Amino acid sequence: MTNSADLIEATAGIGRLRAAWTIAHAPVDGVPRWARIAAYSIPFVVLPSGFWRIANVVFGDGEKAGMGQVPDWLPGWAYVILLSIVAELLAFTAVGLIAAWGEVFPRWVPVLGGRTVPTLAAVIPAALGATVLTMLWTVIGVVIQIAGIKLGGDPLPHDFPGNAGGWSAFIFYLAYAPLVLWGPLLGIVTVAYWRRRHHAQSDIDET
């Protein structure tokens, strides 16, 4: 009996996860196919760089995996893993621009649950994010790699992953190259979101 109860509970848990996954990803009516593809692509664009950072923690010198200025109290491995998780969560918010939870706050959100998301409350942060990400990865990141210098004009350090040569450098660039698409893809999805919400509001005003 215990095994049967455990099996039923496990099956129910899987069912709840599938339902939550569907709700989080299912596009609302009126989302064009190109916007769906762009939104679904963004988490996968960010994922390889996260895998690369975590792999450096596990198999390589994780303390130098793009650490930058990190407080002494925060272990290097924790910073790298936390950075990768936060980046992926931020990337996933793009899916909200095509899903129902991007138009109506989920019920579990305190105070706001069940209320309509103001269009500009989603568009402004998304547009700013797209602009910053495009400048950071698509423009500045590419220029830095081509010129081989930092923003301040100093040469890239000798231990910069791209200077390793061979397969190490190839894998590094393979993992980080997709990030040049993050900003432009987010911009495309943001425009589609604004147009859909704007047209929907216009239709309501005309009735």
N, C-alpha and C positions, 0 to 999 in steps of 0.2 A: 504493500500500500504506500509505503514511504517513497519508493522509487517512482511509482505512478504519479504521486503528488508532485514530486520534484520535476518529473518530465512535463507535467501540465503547466507548472509554474514557469519552467524554462521556455516552453512553447509560447506562453502568454507574454513573457518578457520579450521574446523575439518579435512577436506580433506588435507590441507597443513600440519597439525600436523602428520597425518598418513603417508604422503609421507616422511616427515622428519624423522619420527621414522623408517620407512622401510630402508631409505638410511643409517641411522646411525647403524642399526643392521644387515642388509643383508650381509651374508658372500660372499666373492668373490669365483670364481671357484678354485677348488683345495684344499679347506680347509677341512681336515678330520673331521668326525663327533665328535671324541673325543676332538678335539681342539675347535670346536664350543661350546660343552657342557661346557668345562673348562672356556672359555671366558665369556659365558653368566652367569656362576655360580658366578664369582668373585663379581659383584655388590651385589648379594644376600648374599654372605658371609660377606660382610662389613655392610650391612643394619641393622641387628639386634642390633649391638653395637651402631649405631647412634640413633635408636629408644630408646634404653635404656638410653642414655645420655639425649636426649630431654625429655623423660618421667620424668627423675629426675628433670629437670628444671621446668616442668609443675606441677608435683604432689609431688615431694620430695624436698630434699635440693640440688638444682641445683648448689649452690656455691661450693659444695664439690664433684661434679661429675667428678673426674679425672682432676682437675684444673691444678695442677702443678704450675709453675711459670708464672703468668699472670700479665701484666702491670696493674697498679691501674686504668688507664683511661678506661680499657676495662671491661664492665660489665660481670659478670660470665655467665649469660644466653646467652649473645651475643657470647662469646667465645665458649661455648658448641655447639650452633647451627652452628656457622661458622666452627668449627672443623668437625662436622658431615657432612656438605655439601661438604667441601673440600675432606674429606675421600671418599665420594661416587663418586665425580667427578674423583678422581684419580683411583678409582676402575673401573670406566666406560672406562677409556683409554685402558683397556685390550681388549675391544671389537674392538678397532681400529686395533688390530693385526690380526683380521680375516675379517675386513670390508674394503671397497674400500678407505675410508678416511685414512686408515693406509698405503696405497700404493701411493695414489695421494692426495696432499694437496687440501682441499675444495676450491672452487672458491672464497669464501669470505675471505680467509686468505690473508692479504696484502703481496704483492711482490711474495710470494711463491705459491699463488693460481693456481691450474692446473698443477703444476710441480710434478714430481715423487719424492716420499719420499725416500731419500737414505736409503738403508737397515740398515746400521750401525747406522744411526741417530735414528732409532726406536729400534734396538736390544740392543745397549749399555745401554740407560736409562732403558729399560725394564729389562735387565739382572741384572743391579745394583739394581733396585727396588726389583726384586724377591729375590736377595741375602739379602738385608737389611731387608725386611719383614719376610723372613724365619728366620733370626737370631733373630729379635725382637719378633715375635709372636710365631713361632714354636719351637724355642729353648729357648731363654732367658725367654720369658713369661711363658712357662711351668715350667721351673726350679724354677722361682720365686714363682709360685703358690705352687709347691710341697714342696719347702724348707721353704716357709713362710718368706722370707727375701728380702730386696731390693738389688740392684746391689752392693751397698757399704757394704753389710753385716749386716745392721741394720734390726731389725724385722719390718714387715709390720705394719703400724699404726693400732690402734684399730678401727678406723672408715673406714678402707678399706672395700669396698663393699662385698668382699668375706668372711669377718669375721662376717658379720651380722647374719649369720645362718638362718635357716628356708627358707621360700619361697623367701625372698629378695636375699639371696646368690644364691639360685638355679636359679633364673631369671637372675642374673648377669652373672653367668657362662654360662647359656644357650645362652645369647646374645653375649658373647665374645669368647666362644669356637670356633665358625666357623672361627675366624681370623687366627687360626693356618694353615688354608688351603690357605690363600691369597697368600703367597710367593710361595709355591709349584705349585699352579695352574697357577700363572703368569709365573713361570719358564717353565712349560709345553707349554703354549701358545706361549711364546717367541721362544722356540726351533722350534715349528711348523711354526711360521712366518719366521724364518731364513731359514729353509729348503725349504719352498715354494718359497721364493724370490730367494734363491741361485740356485735352480733348474731351475726357470724361466729364470734367467740370463744366466745359462749354455746353455739352449736350444736356446736362442737368439744368443749366441756366436758361436754355432755350425752351425747356418743357414747362 
